[in-house]
Amino acid sequence: MHEVSHQRVKTNGIWLHIAEQGTGPLVLLLHGFPEIWYSWRHQISFLANHGYHVVAPDLRGYGDSDSPVSPTSYTVMHLVGDIIGLLDHFGEQQAFIVGHDWGAVIGWHLALFRPERVKGLINLSVPYYSRNPNAKFAESLIRTYGDGFYISQFQEPGRAERAFARYDYLTVIKKFLLITQTDNLIAPPGMEIIDYLRTLSRLPPWITEEELQVYADKFQESGFTGALNYYRAMDLNWELTAPWQGSKITVPVKFMVGKNDLGFEVSGVRQYVEGNIFRSLVPNLEIVFLDGHHFLQQEKHLEVSEEILSFLRKFPAE
């Protein structure tokens, strides 16, 4: 089996860096915040070794991909357009899409806007929500959780960047990727979220110092602004997706979530995922609960890889 190869692909007016391995049906792996293609390192080789052409991009704003300056360049229309461009680059009408965190948001909207391009969707951690026609998403979160909520603090350009700059890049990455708390990320009054997050004295067994350094090195090159612009475009997304209010995800879906994910037990997420509304919006749905936290594809990489493979194998080879 060939090693992972790297290239930059022109798509939707920007250049995206991709990691690629294997031959066969196309599987796109979409990472979240604050990650890069490397968060899928376990799944890339696993799926390639089982007969799939696996592509993991650095999403716009991340790693070695282009990072437009304005938050208005990070709407779901831009992000979905980037992925459509990748499909076109590879000459594929359809692909399997696997998304985590913001990558899951992209996966949901790709399946919503362009279902004919999605053979099957596997999303981790972030379920599909129909838009509330009466309230913008970020505005409602700020109103509900206040200024201490991490999404609230990420809205103002430059604020989080200044707070992050008080730490070295490796420490910032550790504070986010190694989160074990299960309540919402809400800092006490007057405190920045990065100061509130603790740094573990010992690493968990699923990640090494060297692996964390890979992230730190890339964010030291790119900075965090591109990644944070995803949050700054949230209310623009609300405006753009309002016409799809109540629309269903019609493609086959497997959804995975960690039982100890952030806010899963305290914000009504478990009740939503287990309830009827989620299934009514995503009729062709399989749900898998894993004994893990937010960054499942790393913490529980073998289980996640096997769950992805079991889903892919339900589709006959063409």
Kinemage of the C-alpha trace (Angstrom):
@kinemage 1
@onewidth
@group {chain A} dominant
@subgroup {mainchain}
@vectorlist {calphas} color= white
{ca met a 1} P 0.000 0.000 0.000
{ca his a 2} L 1.318 3.433 -0.938
{ca glu a 3} L 1.983 5.962 1.805
{ca val a 4} L -0.160 9.040 2.321
{ca ser a 5} L 0.523 11.576 -0.436
{ca his a 6} L -0.050 15.315 -0.334
{ca gln a 7} L -1.039 17.910 -2.902
{ca arg a 8} L -2.853 21.214 -3.232
{ca val a 9} L -6.046 21.320 -5.295
{ca lys a 10} L -7.726 24.403 -6.789
{ca thr a 11} L -11.387 24.413 -5.825
{ca asn a 12} L -14.055 27.084 -5.536
{ca gly a 13} L -11.521 29.868 -6.094
{ca ile a 14} L -8.997 28.780 -3.425
{ca trp a 15} L -6.301 26.157 -2.944
{ca leu a 16} L -6.946 23.299 -0.522
{ca his a 17} L -4.234 21.000 0.752
{ca ile a 18} L -5.278 17.347 0.792
{ca ala a 19} L -3.838 14.144 2.196
{ca glu a 20} L -4.650 11.140 0.050
{ca gln a 21} L -4.218 7.377 0.117
{ca gly a 22} L -5.675 4.307 -1.560
{ca thr a 23} L -7.808 3.467 -4.577
{ca gly a 24} L -11.482 2.625 -4.888
{ca pro a 25} L -14.688 4.474 -3.975
{ca leu a 26} L -13.988 8.025 -2.824
{ca val a 27} L -14.265 8.816 0.896
{ca leu a 28} L -13.823 12.424 2.024
{ca leu a 29} L -12.868 13.018 5.673
{ca leu a 30} L -13.730 16.508 6.984
{ca his a 31} L -12.122 17.655 10.237
{ca gly a 32} L -13.323 20.135 12.851
{ca phe a 33} L -11.948 22.781 15.226
{ca pro a 34} L -9.053 23.098 16.013
{ca glu a 35} L -7.734 20.330 13.790
{ca ile a 36} L -6.250 19.605 10.368
{ca trp a 37} L -6.271 16.596 8.025
{ca tyr a 38} L -4.018 14.832 10.564
{ca ser a 39} L -6.946 14.199 12.914
{ca trp a 40} L -7.986 11.435 10.472
{ca arg a 41} L -4.519 9.802 10.329
{ca his a 42} L -5.840 6.517 11.748
{ca gln a 43} L -8.865 6.328 9.443
{ca ile a 44} L -6.916 7.249 6.296
{ca ser a 45} L -4.689 4.183 6.362
{ca phe a 46} L -7.400 1.907 7.762
{ca leu a 47} L -9.900 2.714 5.004
{ca ala a 48} L -7.255 2.780 2.262
{ca asn a 49} L -6.166 -0.697 3.305
{ca his a 50} L -9.777 -1.851 2.941
{ca gly a 51} L -10.151 -0.692 -0.650
{ca tyr a 52} L -11.116 2.977 -0.560
{ca his a 53} L -9.701 6.155 -2.065
{ca val a 54} L -9.426 8.324 1.054
{ca val a 55} L -8.983 12.086 0.885
{ca ala a 56} L -8.667 14.317 3.956
{ca pro a 57} L -8.407 18.042 3.215
{ca asp a 58} L -7.242 20.849 5.409
{ca leu a 59} L -10.462 22.856 5.261
{ca arg a 60} L -10.246 26.493 4.185
{ca gly a 61} L -8.592 28.536 6.915
{ca tyr a 62} L -6.623 25.568 8.238
{ca gly a 63} L -3.159 24.093 7.816
{ca asp a 64} L -1.705 24.343 4.329
{ca ser a 65} L -4.968 25.438 2.678
{ca asp a 66} L -5.773 29.026 1.749
{ca ser a 67} L -7.157 31.209 4.506
{ca pro a 68} L -9.348 34.061 3.217
{ca val a 69} L -9.274 37.097 5.494
{ca ser a 70} L -12.953 37.964 5.869
{ca pro a 71} L -15.378 35.890 7.984
{ca thr a 72} L -17.877 36.341 5.152
{ca ser a 73} L -15.768 33.846 3.165
{ca tyr a 74} L -16.560 31.044 5.640
{ca thr a 75} L -20.279 30.503 5.171
{ca val a 76} L -21.638 27.006 4.615
{ca met a 77} L -22.120 27.941 0.968
{ca his a 78} L -18.361 28.494 0.648
{ca leu a 79} L -17.521 25.346 2.616
{ca val a 80} L -19.910 23.116 0.684
{ca gly a 81} L -18.642 24.645 -2.550
{ca asp a 82} L -15.092 23.668 -1.608
{ca ile a 83} L -16.135 20.025 -1.246
{ca ile a 84} L -18.130 20.017 -4.485
{ca gly a 85} L -14.970 21.313 -6.152
{ca leu a 86} L -12.982 18.394 -4.716
{ca leu a 87} L -15.519 15.913 -6.093
{ca asp a 88} L -15.256 17.570 -9.490
{ca his a 89} L -11.448 17.525 -9.297
{ca phe a 90} L -11.500 13.758 -8.859
{ca gly a 91} L -14.153 13.320 -11.534
{ca glu a 92} L -16.586 11.733 -9.079
{ca gln a 93} L -20.325 12.290 -9.200
{ca gln a 94} L -20.695 10.937 -5.671
{ca ala a 95} L -18.580 10.283 -2.594
{ca phe a 96} L -18.938 9.037 0.920
{ca ile a 97} L -18.632 11.967 3.343
{ca val a 98} L -17.343 11.630 6.894
{ca gly a 99} L -17.416 14.740 9.082
{ca his a 100} L -16.530 15.652 12.627
{ca asp a 101} L -17.469 18.866 14.481
{ca trp a 102} L -17.425 21.656 11.837
{ca gly a 103} L -16.747 18.937 9.278
{ca ala a 104} L -20.056 17.406 10.321
{ca val a 105} L -21.783 20.756 9.788
{ca ile a 106} L -20.352 20.793 6.265
{ca gly a 107} L -21.477 17.190 5.739
{ca trp a 108} L -25.037 17.951 6.834
{ca his a 109} L -25.295 20.954 4.520
{ca leu a 110} L -23.672 19.172 1.590
{ca ala a 111} L -26.311 16.454 1.958
{ca leu a 112} L -28.995 19.117 2.330
{ca phe a 113} L -28.026 21.265 -0.672
{ca arg a 114} L -26.557 18.629 -3.008
{ca pro a 115} L -27.828 15.182 -1.985
{ca glu a 116} L -27.124 13.786 -5.456
{ca arg a 117} L -23.378 14.166 -4.725
{ca val a 118} L -23.464 12.232 -1.427
{ca lys a 119} L -23.501 8.435 -1.551
{ca gly a 120} L -23.661 8.149 2.215
{ca leu a 121} L -22.916 10.395 5.188
{ca ile a 122} L -21.187 9.586 8.469
{ca asn a 123} L -21.076 12.400 10.992
{ca leu a 124} L -19.483 12.581 14.416
{ca ser a 125} L -20.386 14.698 17.446
{ca val a 126} L -22.643 17.368 15.892
{ca pro a 127} L -26.219 16.336 14.992
{ca tyr a 128} L -28.351 17.985 12.332
{ca tyr a 129} L -30.617 20.778 13.526
{ca ser a 130} L -33.321 22.511 11.580
{ca arg a 131} L -32.994 26.300 11.630
{ca asn a 132} L -35.116 28.267 14.086
{ca pro a 133} L -36.816 30.818 11.814
{ca asn a 134} L -37.116 33.323 14.658
{ca ala a 135} L -33.573 33.466 16.041
{ca lys a 136} L -30.070 33.609 14.615
{ca phe a 137} L -27.959 30.779 15.986
{ca ala a 138} L -25.021 32.692 17.478
{ca glu a 139} L -27.305 35.387 18.845
{ca ser a 140} L -29.450 32.797 20.616
{ca leu a 141} L -26.387 31.074 22.095
{ca ile a 142} L -25.032 34.349 23.439
{ca arg a 143} L -28.421 35.198 24.885
{ca thr a 144} L -28.689 31.751 26.517
{ca tyr a 145} L -25.150 31.203 27.795
{ca gly a 146} L -23.681 34.691 28.059
{ca asp a 147} L -20.272 36.137 27.280
{ca gly a 148} L -18.377 33.296 28.958
{ca phe a 149} L -19.541 30.752 26.377
{ca tyr a 150} L -16.756 29.887 23.962
{ca ile a 151} L -18.825 30.607 20.847
{ca ser a 152} L -19.730 34.013 22.304
{ca gln a 153} L -16.059 34.831 22.804
{ca phe a 154} L -15.135 33.629 19.324
{ca gln a 155} L -17.511 36.110 17.636
{ca glu a 156} L -15.404 39.263 18.006
{ca pro a 157} L -12.526 39.353 15.498
{ca gly a 158} L -9.196 39.346 17.296
{ca arg a 159} L -10.489 38.635 20.798
{ca ala a 160} L -9.744 34.914 20.963
{ca glu a 161} L -6.523 35.380 18.997
{ca arg a 162} L -5.241 37.832 21.626
{ca ala a 163} L -6.200 35.483 24.442
{ca phe a 164} L -4.614 32.459 22.745
{ca ala a 165} L -1.397 34.444 22.238
{ca arg a 166} L -0.742 34.359 25.982
{ca tyr a 167} L 0.153 30.683 25.547
{ca asp a 168} L 2.421 28.751 23.222
{ca tyr a 169} L 0.694 26.895 20.388
{ca leu a 170} L 1.215 23.454 21.903
{ca thr a 171} L -0.524 24.517 25.107
{ca val a 172} L -3.497 25.927 23.183
{ca ile a 173} L -3.850 22.675 21.248
{ca lys a 174} L -3.632 20.617 24.441
{ca lys a 175} L -6.286 22.742 26.126
{ca phe a 176} L -8.768 22.021 23.327
{ca leu a 177} L -7.974 18.510 22.102
{ca leu a 178} L -7.674 17.016 25.581
{ca ile a 179} L -10.913 18.413 27.013
{ca thr a 180} L -12.571 15.922 29.348
{ca gln a 181} L -15.264 18.076 30.924
{ca thr a 182} L -18.789 17.163 29.924
{ca asp a 183} L -20.598 20.411 30.665
{ca asn a 184} L -20.682 23.369 28.287
{ca leu a 185} L -17.523 25.417 27.729
{ca ile a 186} L -18.479 28.501 29.737
{ca ala a 187} L -15.801 30.550 31.469
{ca pro a 188} L -16.562 32.442 34.712
{ca pro a 189} L -17.416 36.146 34.373
{ca gly a 190} L -14.478 38.220 33.204
{ca met a 191} L -12.398 35.213 32.140
{ca glu a 192} L -11.396 34.137 28.630
{ca ile a 193} L -12.219 30.559 27.674
{ca ile a 194} L -8.588 29.692 26.939
{ca asp a 195} L -7.658 30.704 30.495
{ca tyr a 196} L -10.520 28.625 31.879
{ca leu a 197} L -9.507 25.446 30.056
{ca arg a 198} L -7.017 23.429 32.053
{ca thr a 199} L -3.856 21.789 30.783
{ca leu a 200} L -3.583 18.120 31.702
{ca ser a 201} L -0.430 17.172 33.579
{ca arg a 202} L -0.407 13.747 31.896
{ca leu a 203} L -1.425 12.864 28.362
{ca pro a 204} L -4.178 10.291 27.764
{ca pro a 205} L -3.036 7.045 26.113
{ca trp a 206} L -4.623 7.834 22.739
{ca ile a 207} L -2.303 10.687 21.751
{ca thr a 208} L 1.389 11.500 22.088
{ca glu a 209} L 3.341 14.696 22.585
{ca glu a 210} L 4.723 14.299 19.057
{ca glu a 211} L 1.234 14.027 17.565
{ca leu a 212} L 0.066 17.132 19.420
{ca gln a 213} L 3.136 18.958 18.165
{ca val a 214} L 2.032 18.324 14.570
{ca tyr a 215} L -1.061 20.433 15.233
{ca ala a 216} L 0.901 23.076 17.114
{ca asp a 217} L 3.411 23.473 14.296
{ca lys a 218} L 0.690 23.910 11.670
{ca phe a 219} L -1.267 26.454 13.696
{ca gln a 220} L 1.937 28.327 14.401
{ca glu a 221} L 2.298 28.681 10.623
{ca ser a 222} L -1.338 29.541 9.870
{ca gly a 223} L -2.591 31.171 13.062
{ca phe a 224} L -6.101 30.605 14.429
{ca thr a 225} L -8.042 33.324 12.599
{ca gly a 226} L -9.179 31.140 9.701
{ca ala a 227} L -10.453 28.482 12.093
{ca leu a 228} L -12.222 31.061 14.266
{ca asn a 229} L -13.882 32.628 11.232
{ca tyr a 230} L -16.151 29.581 11.030
{ca tyr a 231} L -17.797 30.788 14.236
{ca arg a 232} L -17.913 34.385 13.044
{ca ala a 233} L -19.949 33.322 10.010
{ca met a 234} L -22.566 31.436 12.040
{ca asp a 235} L -25.297 34.030 11.773
{ca leu a 236} L -24.574 34.493 8.073
{ca asn a 237} L -25.220 30.757 7.798
{ca trp a 238} L -28.585 31.203 9.490
{ca glu a 239} L -29.567 33.775 6.880
{ca leu a 240} L -28.398 31.586 4.002
{ca thr a 241} L -30.072 28.391 5.196
{ca ala a 242} L -33.411 29.886 6.253
{ca pro a 243} L -35.084 28.740 2.990
{ca trp a 244} L -34.261 25.158 3.967
{ca gln a 245} L -36.064 25.428 7.305
{ca gly a 246} L -37.493 22.011 8.158
{ca ser a 247} L -35.857 20.283 5.193
{ca lys a 248} L -34.876 16.648 5.603
{ca ile a 249} L -31.538 14.913 5.077
{ca thr a 250} L -32.519 12.210 2.602
{ca val a 251} L -29.209 10.352 2.129
{ca pro a 252} L -28.272 7.329 4.287
{ca val a 253} L -26.609 8.507 7.517
{ca lys a 254} L -24.678 7.031 10.415
{ca phe a 255} L -24.258 9.389 13.363
{ca met a 256} L -21.702 8.746 16.102
{ca val a 257} L -21.375 10.629 19.362
{ca gly a 258} L -19.361 10.190 22.542
{ca lys a 259} L -21.334 9.682 25.730
{ca asn a 260} L -19.004 12.179 27.414
{ca asp a 261} L -19.013 14.775 24.643
{ca leu a 262} L -19.178 18.433 25.613
{ca gly a 263} L -22.669 19.488 26.596
{ca phe a 264} L -24.170 16.169 25.531
{ca glu a 265} L -25.911 15.569 28.844
{ca val a 266} L -26.620 19.155 29.937
{ca ser a 267} L -27.980 20.920 26.853
{ca gly a 268} L -30.695 18.484 25.837
{ca val a 269} L -28.522 17.010 23.091
{ca arg a 270} L -28.965 13.407 24.259
{ca gln a 271} L -32.735 13.821 24.382
{ca tyr a 272} L -32.695 15.365 20.907
{ca val a 273} L -30.492 12.638 19.406
{ca glu a 274} L -32.581 9.879 20.978
{ca gly a 275} L -35.902 11.564 20.248
{ca asn a 276} L -38.272 11.741 17.319
{ca ile a 277} L -37.389 15.155 15.894
{ca phe a 278} L -33.848 14.187 14.865
{ca arg a 279} L -35.117 11.002 13.201
{ca ser a 280} L -37.904 12.886 11.463
{ca leu a 281} L -35.330 15.260 9.934
{ca val a 282} L -32.902 12.434 9.088
{ca pro a 283} L -35.176 9.498 8.198
{ca asn a 284} L -32.486 7.065 6.993
{ca leu a 285} L -30.467 7.213 10.215
{ca glu a 286} L -28.335 4.890 12.307
{ca ile a 287} L -27.072 6.185 15.683
{ca val a 288} L -24.012 4.862 17.522
{ca phe a 289} L -23.021 5.905 21.039
{ca leu a 290} L -19.363 5.467 21.941
{ca asp a 291} L -17.693 5.624 25.342
{ca gly a 292} L -15.619 8.692 24.555
{ca his a 293} L -15.400 12.461 24.467
{ca his a 294} L -15.492 14.954 21.589
{ca phe a 295} L -12.498 13.993 19.432
{ca leu a 296} L -13.732 10.481 18.804
{ca gln a 297} L -11.821 9.684 15.624
{ca gln a 298} L -8.607 9.987 17.636
{ca glu a 299} L -9.617 8.859 21.122
{ca lys a 300} L -11.578 5.838 19.854
{ca his a 301} L -9.916 5.549 16.474
{ca leu a 302} L -10.279 1.804 15.952
{ca glu a 303} L -13.962 1.769 16.918
{ca val a 304} L -14.682 4.771 14.716
{ca ser a 305} L -12.742 3.257 11.795
{ca glu a 306} L -14.668 -0.009 12.081
{ca glu a 307} L -18.007 1.809 12.334
{ca ile a 308} L -17.182 3.783 9.186
{ca leu a 309} L -16.181 0.603 7.344
{ca ser a 310} L -19.330 -1.256 8.385
{ca phe a 311} L -21.411 1.600 6.967
{ca leu a 312} L -19.460 1.766 3.702
{ca arg a 313} L -19.807 -1.959 3.178
{ca lys a 314} L -23.594 -1.640 3.057
{ca phe a 315} L -23.222 -0.084 -0.390
{ca pro a 316} L -22.636 -2.485 -3.280
{ca ala a 317} L -19.463 -2.008 -5.287
{ca glu a 318} L -20.091 -0.475 -8.679
